[in-house]
Amino acid sequence: MSYIIDRRLNAKKKSTVNRQRFLQRYREHIKRAVSDAVDKRSITDIDKGEQISIPKRDINEPRFHHGSGGINTRVFPGNDQFNAGDEIERPPSNSGNGGAGPGASDSGEGMDDFVFQISQEEFLNFMFEDLALPNLVKRQLAGNEEFELRRAGFSNEGSPGKINIVRSLRSANLRRIALTSKNKRRLREIEEELEKELDMPGSLSAEQIRALNEEATKLGAKVKRIPWLDDFDLKYNLHVKHPIPTSKAVMFCLMDVSGSMDQSTKDVAKRFFLLLYLFLQRNYERTEIVFIRHHTSAKEVDEQEFFYSRETGGTIVSSALKLMNEIVEERYPATEWNIYGAQASDGDNWNDDSEVCYRILNESLLPKLQYFSYIEITSRAHQALWASYKRIVEQHPSVFAMKQLIDARDIYPVFRELFQKKAA
């Protein structure tokens, strides 16, 4: 028997449609695997692909086959194990053809689960499925980093590769008409006079005929001296640079670094911040991030100091909100940037400062922001800061959201709840 093996590569994405159909069919398996991967992975590796395993019982294809039709008359032999009315016991696990798994085999053959790899883009699509940024407004700006060439008419100068043949020939034809029309009209008049002389001899003297012939010769020479194509006729396609509109977003990360925030609490906050940043990157072409840490005073820092420094003393949350408002005013005008804020805390705050936080958010920050999310990482009862923020949620439910986290396992469910798609 001859076997034919097709080793040709799938050119021009011929298998893309089949792959999308396959992903759609086993969507539940893939979503379950993606959800498990989010719980097990480090957040820094969250944007990589994933290996998906589908049990073999779920990939069996339905088949048509011939059944036992018609009327048959058969005689069945008796047996020494069963009597009429006896119930047949269920076969043990992994025995027979209908078991859930392949079971042991003395021939060394079996059927494994189907395993395949999904790409980074597919993984993120399943991960962020049914999620949407609240108030996602991509403000378009005239960027100064990326440009595109656009047609802007024609020019008399340019490179040979941009020459416009049609325009050049049209210009040359118009030039020749403009420069030779008077001479050609005079030539036609001379030809008409000479034809009249041939039809009616004696109307012109020999001297007049000789003068007309000399004039016609000179005019013909002038017409021939006009070039068919001149440098002045060449027209080039003109392209000018236009800035490409880009959508920009900035995310402010605010975190308490006082003595009550231990490293495990910061790690939970870090995972939430990175997940939000990854989500913003998928919705905006340019994303910046600003780290603000605070205890009794606030300071803008880099990522290393933000997550791993620790201070002692009390907590004044309003200092971070004031600094965020100042940075927005100086560097990120609301007319040009989509501004998002994320705050992580254990709920501790100075006695009278929670009311100050309420006023800053309600009067100064929220009118400029697309969204502000607050997570409280604690298992204790809520304090004054939570009560103040709860008033903001009641007044601005579409712009402000708050949730409680206890450990790292709550990050992804809370994230999905904060950014789930709202019904129109």
Secondary structure in CASP SS format (residue, H / E / C, confidence):
PFRMAT SS
TARGET T0000
AUTHOR 0000-0000-0000
METHOD secondary structure of the structure
MODEL  1
M C 1.00
S C 1.00
Y C 1.00
I C 1.00
I C 1.00
D C 1.00
R C 1.00
R C 1.00
L C 1.00
N C 1.00
A H 1.00
K H 1.00
K H 1.00
K C 1.00
S C 1.00
T H 1.00
V H 1.00
N H 1.00
R H 1.00
Q H 1.00
R H 1.00
F H 1.00
L H 1.00
Q H 1.00
R H 1.00
Y C 1.00
R H 1.00
E H 1.00
H H 1.00
I H 1.00
K H 1.00
R H 1.00
A H 1.00
V H 1.00
S H 1.00
D H 1.00
A H 1.00
V H 1.00
D H 1.00
K H 1.00
R C 1.00
S C 1.00
I H 1.00
T H 1.00
D H 1.00
I C 1.00
D C 1.00
K C 1.00
G C 1.00
E E 1.00
Q E 1.00
I E 1.00
S E 1.00
I E 1.00
P C 1.00
K H 1.00
R H 1.00
D H 1.00
I C 1.00
N C 1.00
E C 1.00
P C 1.00
R C 1.00
F C 1.00
H C 1.00
H C 1.00
G C 1.00
S C 1.00
G C 1.00
G C 1.00
I C 1.00
N C 1.00
T C 1.00
R C 1.00
V C 1.00
F C 1.00
P C 1.00
G C 1.00
N C 1.00
D C 1.00
Q C 1.00
F C 1.00
N C 1.00
A C 1.00
G C 1.00
D C 1.00
E C 1.00
I C 1.00
E C 1.00
R C 1.00
P C 1.00
P C 1.00
S C 1.00
N C 1.00
S C 1.00
G C 1.00
N C 1.00
G C 1.00
G C 1.00
A C 1.00
G C 1.00
P C 1.00
G C 1.00
A C 1.00
S C 1.00
D C 1.00
S C 1.00
G C 1.00
E C 1.00
G C 1.00
M C 1.00
D C 1.00
D C 1.00
F E 1.00
V E 1.00
F E 1.00
Q E 1.00
I E 1.00
S C 1.00
Q H 1.00
E H 1.00
E H 1.00
F H 1.00
L H 1.00
N H 1.00
F H 1.00
M H 1.00
F C 1.00
E C 1.00
D C 1.00
L E 1.00
A C 1.00
L C 1.00
P C 1.00
N C 1.00
L C 1.00
V C 1.00
K C 1.00
R C 1.00
Q E 1.00
L E 1.00
A E 1.00
G E 1.00
N E 1.00
E E 1.00
E E 1.00
F E 1.00
E E 1.00
L E 1.00
R E 1.00
R E 1.00
A E 1.00
G E 1.00
F E 1.00
S E 1.00
N C 1.00
E C 1.00
G C 1.00
S C 1.00
P H 1.00
G H 1.00
K H 1.00
I E 1.00
N C 1.00
I H 1.00
V H 1.00
R H 1.00
S H 1.00
L H 1.00
R H 1.00
S H 1.00
A H 1.00
N H 1.00
L H 1.00
R H 1.00
R H 1.00
I H 1.00
A H 1.00
L H 1.00
T H 1.00
S H 1.00
K H 1.00
N H 1.00
K H 1.00
R H 1.00
R H 1.00
L H 1.00
R H 1.00
E H 1.00
I H 1.00
E H 1.00
E H 1.00
E H 1.00
L H 1.00
E H 1.00
K H 1.00
E H 1.00
L H 1.00
D H 1.00
M C 1.00
P C 1.00
G C 1.00
S C 1.00
L C 1.00
S C 1.00
A H 1.00
E H 1.00
Q H 1.00
I H 1.00
R H 1.00
A H 1.00
L H 1.00
N H 1.00
E H 1.00
E H 1.00
A H 1.00
T H 1.00
K H 1.00
L H 1.00
G H 1.00
A H 1.00
K H 1.00
V H 1.00
K H 1.00
R H 1.00
I C 1.00
P C 1.00
W C 1.00
L C 1.00
D C 1.00
D H 1.00
F H 1.00
D H 1.00
L C 1.00
K C 1.00
Y E 1.00
N E 1.00
L E 1.00
H E 1.00
V E 1.00
K E 1.00
H E 1.00
P E 1.00
I E 1.00
P E 1.00
T E 1.00
S E 1.00
K E 1.00
A E 1.00
V E 1.00
M E 1.00
F E 1.00
C E 1.00
L E 1.00
M E 1.00
D E 1.00
V C 1.00
S C 1.00
G C 1.00
S C 1.00
M C 1.00
D C 1.00
Q H 1.00
S H 1.00
T H 1.00
K H 1.00
D H 1.00
V H 1.00
A H 1.00
K H 1.00
R H 1.00
F H 1.00
F H 1.00
L H 1.00
L H 1.00
L H 1.00
Y H 1.00
L H 1.00
F H 1.00
L H 1.00
Q H 1.00
R C 1.00
N C 1.00
Y C 1.00
E C 1.00
R E 1.00
T E 1.00
E E 1.00
I E 1.00
V E 1.00
F E 1.00
I E 1.00
R E 1.00
H E 1.00
H C 1.00
T C 1.00
S C 1.00
A E 1.00
K E 1.00
E E 1.00
V E 1.00
D C 1.00
E H 1.00
Q H 1.00
E H 1.00
F H 1.00
F H 1.00
Y H 1.00
S C 1.00
R C 1.00
E C 1.00
T C 1.00
G C 1.00
G C 1.00
T C 1.00
I C 1.00
V C 1.00
S H 1.00
S H 1.00
A H 1.00
L H 1.00
K H 1.00
L H 1.00
M H 1.00
N H 1.00
E H 1.00
I H 1.00
V H 1.00
E H 1.00
E H 1.00
R H 1.00
Y C 1.00
P C 1.00
A C 1.00
T C 1.00
E C 1.00
W C 1.00
N E 1.00
I E 1.00
Y E 1.00
G E 1.00
A E 1.00
Q E 1.00
A E 1.00
S E 1.00
D C 1.00
G C 1.00
D C 1.00
N C 1.00
W C 1.00
N C 1.00
D C 1.00
D H 1.00
S H 1.00
E H 1.00
V H 1.00
C H 1.00
Y H 1.00
R H 1.00
I H 1.00
L H 1.00
N H 1.00
E H 1.00
S H 1.00
L H 1.00
L H 1.00
P H 1.00
K H 1.00
L C 1.00
Q C 1.00
Y E 1.00
F E 1.00
S E 1.00
Y E 1.00
I E 1.00
E E 1.00
I E 1.00
T C 1.00
S C 1.00
R C 1.00
A C 1.00
H C 1.00
Q C 1.00
A H 1.00
L H 1.00
W H 1.00
A H 1.00
S H 1.00
Y H 1.00
K H 1.00
R H 1.00
I H 1.00
V H 1.00
E H 1.00
Q H 1.00
H C 1.00
P C 1.00
S C 1.00
V C 1.00
F E 1.00
A E 1.00
M E 1.00
K E 1.00
Q E 1.00
L E 1.00
I C 1.00
D C 1.00
A H 1.00
R H 1.00
D H 1.00
I H 1.00
Y H 1.00
P H 1.00
V H 1.00
F H 1.00
R H 1.00
E H 1.00
L H 1.00
F C 1.00
Q E 1.00
K C 1.00
K C 1.00
A C 1.00
A C 1.00
END
